[in-house]
Amino acid sequence: MHVLRVLLAYSSVGAVALLAGQESATEDGFRCTTPVPRVNGREASVPFCGHPKRARGGIVISFTHFAPATPVGRSPVDHYVCINGPKPLYLYCCIAGTIKQGAVSEPSVQQVNRDCHLMTK
């Protein structure tokens, strides 16, 4: 889980919250590398975060949120996390070019099952 540390500082104006830093470890996120997950024999190397909509009985019927994961680290990116969107967010690695990137989308369950690998921690 991605955790933020917040410090409170008191002054004559009142309490001020200061962002002290992020506690982050690779275990807090996920990677679509080493080894790269495969879906139908193709590499699924693009990280996404999805929030499934479930029917009675728990079966996934659609997605209310499906968006690119947030990169952590710079040049190169170390890992990815799912921090934006409704909870719970599930981690997926998808085949490049199969799911729209750059915006929140609502792919069909069939498309996600065909083109993405659900990651487990």
C-alpha positions in Angstrom: 0.0 0.0 0.0 1.2 3.5 -0.9 1.6 5.5 2.3 2.2 9.3 2.7 3.7 10.7 5.9 2.2 14.0 7.0 3.7 16.3 9.7 1.7 19.0 11.5 3.4 22.3 12.2 1.8 24.8 14.5 2.2 28.5 14.1 0.4 31.7 15.0 -1.7 31.3 11.9 -2.9 27.8 12.8 -2.0 24.2 12.0 -0.3 23.5 8.7 0.1 20.1 7.1 3.5 19.5 5.5 4.1 16.6 3.2 7.3 15.0 4.5 7.7 12.3 2.0 6.4 9.0 0.6 7.1 5.6 2.0 7.2 3.4 -1.0 8.7 0.0 -1.8 8.5 -2.2 -4.8 6.2 -4.5 -2.7 3.7 -1.6 -2.5 3.3 -1.6 -6.3 3.7 -3.9 -9.2 5.7 -4.4 -12.3 4.8 -5.8 -15.7 8.4 -7.0 -16.2 10.8 -9.7 -15.0 9.2 -11.9 -16.1 6.7 -10.2 -18.4 3.3 -11.7 -18.0 1.9 -13.4 -21.2 -1.7 -13.4 -22.4 -2.5 -15.8 -25.3 1.3 -16.0 -26.1 1.8 -12.2 -26.2 3.7 -10.0 -23.8 1.4 -8.0 -21.4 3.8 -5.2 -20.4 1.5 -2.2 -20.0 0.3 -1.5 -16.4 -3.3 -0.6 -15.7 -5.6 -0.2 -12.7 -9.2 -1.3 -12.9 -12.2 -1.1 -10.7 -14.7 -3.9 -11.7 -18.5 -3.6 -11.4 -19.9 -6.8 -10.1 -23.3 -8.4 -10.4 -24.9 -10.3 -7.7 -22.9 -13.4 -7.0 -19.6 -11.5 -7.5 -19.2 -11.9 -11.3 -17.5 -9.0 -13.0 -19.9 -7.5 -15.6 -18.0 -4.3 -16.5 -15.5 -1.7 -15.3 -16.4 1.6 -13.8 -12.7 2.7 -14.0 -9.8 1.4 -16.1 -6.8 3.7 -16.4 -3.0 3.6 -16.8 -1.1 2.9 -13.5 1.0 5.7 -11.9 4.7 5.3 -12.4 7.1 5.4 -9.4 10.8 6.3 -9.8 12.5 8.1 -12.6 14.6 7.0 -15.5 13.9 4.1 -15.5 10.5 3.7 -13.8 10.9 1.3 -10.8 7.4 0.1 -10.5 3.7 1.2 -10.8 1.0 1.9 -8.3 -2.8 2.3 -8.4 -3.6 5.5 -6.5 -6.3 7.3 -8.5 -9.8 5.9 -8.8 -12.5 4.1 -6.8 -11.4 1.4 -4.4 -10.7 -1.4 -4.6 -8.4 -1.1 -7.7 -7.1 -4.2 -9.3 -3.7 -4.5 -11.0 -3.5 -5.5 -14.6 -0.7 -5.9 -17.2 -2.1 -5.6 -20.7 -0.8 -6.2 -24.2 0.5 -3.0 -25.7 -1.9 -1.2 -28.0 -5.0 -3.1 -27.0 -6.5 -0.9 -24.3 -6.8 2.9 -24.7 -4.0 4.7 -22.8 -3.9 8.2 -21.5 -7.4 8.4 -20.2 -9.9 6.5 -18.1 -11.8 4.1 -20.3 -14.4 1.4 -19.8 -13.3 -1.6 -21.8 -15.5 -4.6 -21.9 -14.9 -7.6 -19.6 -14.3 -9.7 -22.7 -11.6 -7.3 -23.9 -9.8 -7.2 -20.5 -10.0 -11.0 -20.2 -8.6 -11.3 -23.7 -5.8 -8.7 -23.5 -4.8 -8.3 -19.9 -3.4 -10.4 -17.0 -4.7 -9.8 -13.5 -1.7 -9.4 -11.2 -1.7 -10.8 -7.7 0.4 -9.7 -4.8 
